[in-house]
């Protein structure tokens, strides 16, 4: 591992930057920390307060910027489901650094300057589109800034431009694959070879499905606007965990906010290093994962690697006292074979009891004429899911395309217990 | 013969909807049966050119399969079906499901039979 001393030195610089912000000054001051020099060890650092989305909302829009707004050249924002969005600002140097980080990540993933990258993440306040865009330009690849949606046009350009790399959410990649089959464009007419997929949790089963249907290598990319945007971490071609860029210091914490050792699963927390406009201290991502430190045998990356994000704290459903994540249900459905990962979790309270119903689409491959066979399929899916989540579920077979498709992040849960 | 099976969700108007589609496709339904459970059903129909109809339904996102079935003529009178069925059972035929329809012209009724073992059935039918 990096010498603790060196790491602490870098973290201290971030603390110094953050102390320019009145809000942090006050919060750190309450702990008796008034200057960066008060941080002498990782232990000292771990005593610093955590930052959450709520802190960003309280300081909407520019209260947490460490540079005068004049020095910022760009803002991004993430949509809040309630109230105001959370806003982040970038200096010219930040924007350049971000592009370099994404370019480095893409290189690890096997993308080169010869690639044609179709960026089907949304462009705009969301960091996905522009983050990938500038990273590709930095790398020297040809960018097709098509943004999200307009599926038929996506497919046409994919074919006509000879797109080699597709960047979007995994659920949209699957939808594109499905539309491709319907449009009658065969895989041989395309030059796709790599997918850069992120912005929502997905499973290994989903990866296999996308890889086989599109005939590509599906790479997991991770990021969030509060830290920088996409590129905070990415898989290399070896596909064994996501390598975290050295400009971000990760920690994994337990439910009480205490640091967990390597290999233990908990909430991922990041501190930015070198970032100017919006440096952030111990930001709670709400993503659950594990960390390990070392050198990657495949690409030689040295530093922190995180497991794929299996779930978000926010996605967690508590059903009859048991924690359930949509990704576990997905795993269960795909384990049965022959079914596609189009599903919906419907949670209801019947009397005093919570009930989980999982809707799964039947497809031609899994459909047999006999009701007995369908009941058998239903039963196998039910058992497969129950084996993973440990509580009973009702499986409902529905017609294809009856679960809404998404062009961005997929909606997997309807919780009728709320409101 | 081939029978068409269509997966249908158990929801208000779903059956009427698929029947409208079949009407639009100018498909004449010769025989029909509906197997249902709480959440979904399987609509089984006999039509001309089942494979062409199946392809058209798939284009419209229906889940469809074709299944080999047997169509037998039986006398349209008391005991007509029982007679035939007993002979089949004697020959070792296992029936998965069946449904009957009456032809407009002629004295015969017809039954659509799905069996477990095609081989056994084809032998049994020869002896009817």
Interface residues (C-beta under 8 A of the other chain):
Chain A: X362 X363 X364 X367 X368 X369 X370 X371 X374 X375 X396 X397 X398 X399 X400 X401 X402
Chain B: X3 X5 X7 X8 X9 X35 X36 X37 X39 X40 X42 X44 X58 X61 X62 X63 X64 X65 X67 X96 X97 X114
